[in-house]
């Protein structure tokens, strides 16, 4: 960022009025709303505000966009974790209280709401406003704390990238993913059959339930796992669960209809007629994307199951007439990130070749066996240390010792209850109860934020989690930079294209057909730029497989 970039702060005064003004001094101005402040500020201003999620949707509604911002509350969350204080309140008011040695207020609780097309599954209650001078003081304190971190430049980059991600998320939430409700309804009827008047399961599910019951010789409710386990037990077959892998090899006439029922029932409950009514309006599916919603920094959505859309249902995701979907998947992203963060010379060289990464690795100790090479890499990242996994890991260690040592060290740190960080500085704290100079444990206030393996008291399980955390988390950090660079490139080129979907290693851009080529090139350039900014000058490449389609299901 240039030193000449205008920087302004925006704060609500508590009476429904707002104040804005430059960080460098000068009297603040009173404004009616955030839109008036943005119109009064110089073009290209970098905004400092309490929460992007609280402010930016109002600007988008007013037809305004901002280039960049500093999100106080998200930055506070990152800093608290880095300082070993995870779980402490992260609101701007809490940061101000800590700065002034005042009683620290708790964060506003989340309250559940019924999902609709316009509201998320969980809505945060409004936090207390903070006066402009206090907001500026908190920002200055955060700048000092960022400078005191282990790698200040990386941590500043992480804070800036995640603040930019909240801008992207708000724009995606407003744009929505193109969705043909008529196609979706036709799909449901094709898959599930007609719905009966008065409710109940659709025809195909009812027929399958009858087949399953006939196979067991009594009425069975296949949607209830306990009833299915009991029915198999009565048939002399002991099961621990009704998971596919446990029942698919059984020799029993109920197996085939049961597997079909489970697949269709999942569609019926997760993306059926009720879901369509709740979540799709005016040709758009609008889940609420939340950057950094998991411990590793991966995104989540508040309701709607946007990150788990079955391929068959993707047939309903159709571009507007004359428009296209540019669907881009990062190729072997996490192993490439491991090459970059471990600084393993041999691994970086392999990850820089213009070919499939696992194929390239297979020629180094795996006799050209791509599947074996892939298992070895995934075993290193996820901690498979038994059977063939141990043998493959040993071969990988001989060829790429620094890469394997990097994740080994992360696993050891997790087992010992120490703080573990991504390349840019996102921190995975020790689990609750770990004795580490009084550090707070992991907060348990958000769904999907903590994985069972990490919450486990088993030290090896925690080690497996932190082994993966340094890779998956660093990949999530790189993805933030990718999105920020892509957003910037689309705006700079004056394209009508819109970012409409993102999950882990996949991004979808909705654009006029004539812009598809430019968008494809922008994704490639943004990937290269994100790699350089995040990891410096390395030979590692981060290629994408890109498809330009009218229907999402045709992309894969």
Secondary structure, DSSP 8 states (H G I E B T S, - for coil): --TTS-EEEEEE-SSS-EEEEETT-S--EEESSHHHHHHHS-TT-EEEES-HHHHHHHHHHTT---SEEEEHHHHHHHHHHHTT-TTS--SHHHHHHHHTT--------EEE----SSS-SEEE-------HHHHHHHHHHHHHHHHTSTTHHHHHHHHHHHHHHHHHHHHHHHH-EE--HHHHHHHHHHHH----TTSSS-HHHHHHHHHHHHHHTS---TT-HHHHHHHHHHTT---S---HHHHTT---THHHHHHHHHHHHHHHHHHSHHHHHHHEETTEE---EETT-STTS--EESSTTGGG--TTGGGG-B--TTEEEEEEEETTHHHHHHHHHHT-HHHHHHHTSSS-HHHHHHTTTSTT-HHHHHHHHHHHHHT--SHHHHHHHHHHHHH-HHHHHHHHHHHHHHHTT--EE-SS--EE---TT--STT-------STTSS-HHHHSS-HHHHHHHHHHHHHHHHHHHHHHHHHHHHHHHHHHTT---EEEEEETTEEEEEEEGGGHHHHHHHHHHHHHHHHHHHH-S-S----EEEEEESBGGGG-
